[in-house]
Amino acid sequence: MNILKKIIKSYIFYTLSALGISLGIIANVGVSSYNSMNLSLAHANDIKIGTITIFFNISILLIYMILTKFIHRYKYLMQAFSVFMFGTFINYFTYGVLDGITSHSYIQRVLLFSGGTIISGLSIGMIIYYNVITFPLESLCIKISEISKIPFIKLRYSVDVISVLVSVGVSLFNGLPIYVREGTVISMILLSLTINFSKNYAENKNS
């Protein structure tokens, strides 16, 4: 597959991942670990969730650039553009297309959240596989894994735990709702598993 096709497919999966995150937000049963931190900080500062996501992803990208010694200049530019696109789509879906959509029963909301998580996880796994405009967080975890020999999935779960602690702390300090709920537990189980499943499936299929 040539590089242009990889870039186009990666952008498609970026959009699908943003849709999955937005579905999880509107389900209102809690959100994924990383997004619970973003959501609590966004509400604490009266900022849209997509906007705060852009801020953190750019910060993570800067750390990744330092660890890779600034040698992948074109990749950094594509990642930075993708980060802004990703956050913009989250805002577009959450506050635009999906605004006002509600599921009446609890089971419907749990299924909506689970479906959104699976969509995001599978999409992220494919983005990692194409490796042209990956997510800064996953790129950073992969790089740290290469340096430290710690398995990627362990690093990704560690990020989830830290995000939960920050989210709960921010919510309690600012008197906000707790966004770490049953949806967070579902996400901690499904997200990293679906990321690895998608990535490994694509690698095995094309090996």
C-alpha positions in Angstrom: 0.0 0.0 0.0 1.5 3.4 -1.0 1.9 6.2 1.5 -1.0 8.3 0.1 -3.5 5.4 0.7 -2.2 5.0 4.2 -2.6 8.7 5.0 -6.2 8.7 3.6 -7.2 5.6 5.5 -5.6 7.0 8.7 -7.6 10.1 8.4 -10.8 8.1 8.0 -10.0 6.1 11.1 -9.2 9.3 13.0 -12.7 10.5 12.1 -14.2 7.2 13.2 -12.3 7.3 16.5 -13.6 10.9 17.2 -17.2 9.6 16.5 -16.6 6.7 18.9 -15.5 9.1 21.7 -18.5 11.4 21.1 -20.8 8.4 21.3 -19.3 7.5 24.6 -19.7 11.0 26.0 -23.4 11.4 25.0 -24.1 7.9 26.5 -23.7 9.5 29.9 -22.5 6.4 31.8 -19.0 7.7 32.4 -16.2 7.9 29.8 -12.9 6.3 29.2 -10.0 6.8 31.6 -8.1 9.3 29.4 -11.3 11.1 28.3 -12.5 11.3 31.9 -9.5 13.4 32.7 -10.0 15.6 29.7 -13.7 15.9 30.4 -13.3 16.9 34.0 -10.6 19.5 33.1 -12.7 20.8 30.2 -15.7 21.4 32.5 -13.6 22.8 35.3 -12.2 25.4 32.9 -15.4 25.9 30.8 -13.6 24.5 27.6 -15.0 22.1 25.1 -13.8 18.5 25.4 -12.3 18.5 21.9 -10.3 21.6 22.7 -8.7 20.3 25.8 -8.0 17.0 24.0 -6.0 19.1 21.4 -4.0 20.7 24.2 -3.0 17.4 25.8 -2.3 15.6 22.5 0.0 18.5 21.5 1.8 18.3 24.8 2.3 14.5 24.4 3.5 15.0 20.8 6.2 17.4 22.1 7.4 14.7 24.6 7.5 12.2 21.7 9.4 14.6 19.6 12.0 14.9 22.3 12.4 11.1 22.8 12.7 10.6 19.0 15.3 13.5 18.9 13.2 15.5 16.3 14.2 13.2 13.4 10.7 12.6 12.0 9.8 16.1 11.0 7.2 15.3 8.4 5.5 12.8 10.7 5.4 15.4 13.5 3.6 17.9 11.1 1.1 15.3 10.1 0.5 14.3 13.7 0.0 17.9 14.7 -2.5 18.5 11.9 -4.3 15.3 12.8 -4.5 16.3 16.5 -6.3 19.5 15.6 -8.5 17.6 13.2 -9.3 15.0 15.8 -10.3 17.5 18.5 -12.3 19.5 16.0 -14.3 16.4 15.0 -14.9 15.5 18.7 -16.4 19.0 19.2 -18.3 18.7 15.9 -19.9 15.3 16.8 -20.4 16.0 20.5 -21.8 19.5 20.3 -23.3 19.3 16.8 -24.3 16.1 15.1 -25.0 14.1 18.2 -26.2 17.0 20.4 -29.6 16.2 21.9 -29.5 12.5 21.1 -30.4 10.5 24.2 -30.9 6.8 24.9 -33.9 6.2 27.2 -32.9 3.0 28.9 -29.8 2.3 30.9 -29.0 -0.8 28.8 -29.2 1.3 25.6 -26.8 3.8 27.1 -24.3 1.1 28.1 -24.5 -0.5 24.7 -24.0 2.9 23.0 -20.9 3.5 25.1 -19.6 0.0 24.5 -20.1 0.4 20.7 -18.4 3.8 20.8 -15.4 2.3 22.7 -15.1 -0.5 20.2 -15.2 1.9 17.3 -12.5 4.0 18.9 -10.3 1.1 19.8 -10.4 -0.6 16.4 -9.8 2.7 14.7 -6.8 3.5 16.9 -5.3 0.0 16.3 -5.5 0.6 12.5 -3.9 4.0 12.8 -1.1 2.5 14.8 -0.7 -0.2 12.1 -0.5 2.3 9.2 2.1 4.2 11.2 1.9 7.4 9.2 -0.2 9.7 11.4 -0.5 7.9 14.7 -2.0 9.2 17.9 0.6 11.0 20.0 -0.3 9.0 23.1 0.0 5.6 21.4 3.2 6.7 19.6 4.7 7.8 22.9 3.7 4.5 24.6 5.3 2.6 21.8 8.5 4.6 22.0 8.8 4.2 25.7 8.1 0.5 25.3 11.0 0.3 22.8 13.3 2.1 25.2 12.2 0.4 28.5 11.1 -3.0 27.1 7.9 -2.6 29.1 5.0 -4.1 27.1 2.9 -1.6 25.3 -0.4 -2.8 26.8 1.0 -2.3 30.4 2.1 1.3 29.6 -1.4 2.0 28.1 -3.1 0.6 31.1 -0.8 2.8 33.3 -2.0 5.9 31.4 -5.6 4.8 32.2 -4.9 4.6 35.9 -3.2 8.0 36.1 -6.0 9.6 34.1 -8.7 8.2 36.5 -6.8 9.6 39.5 -6.5 13.0 37.9 -10.1 13.0 36.8 -11.5 12.1 40.2 -9.2 14.7 41.9 -10.3 17.5 39.6 -14.0 16.6 39.9 -13.8 16.5 43.7 -11.8 19.7 44.0 -14.2 21.7 41.7 -17.4 20.1 42.8 -18.1 18.5 39.4 -19.8 15.3 38.6 -17.6 12.2 38.8 -16.9 11.1 35.2 -15.2 7.9 36.3 -18.2 5.5 36.3 -19.2 2.1 34.9 -18.3 3.4 31.4 -14.7 3.9 32.6 -14.5 0.3 33.7 -15.9 -0.9 30.4 -13.4 1.2 28.6 -10.5 0.0 30.6 -11.4 -3.5 29.6 -12.3 -2.9 26.0 -10.2 -0.1 24.7 -6.6 -1.5 25.0 -7.8 -5.0 24.0 -9.5 -3.7 20.8 -6.5 -1.5 20.0 -4.2 -4.5 20.3 -6.6 -6.8 18.5 -7.0 -4.5 15.5 -3.2 -3.8 15.3 -2.2 -7.4 15.6 -4.9 -8.6 13.2 -3.7 -6.1 10.5 -0.1 -7.2 11.0 -0.9 -10.9 10.8 -3.1 -10.5 7.8 -0.5 -8.6 5.9 2.6 -10.4 7.0 
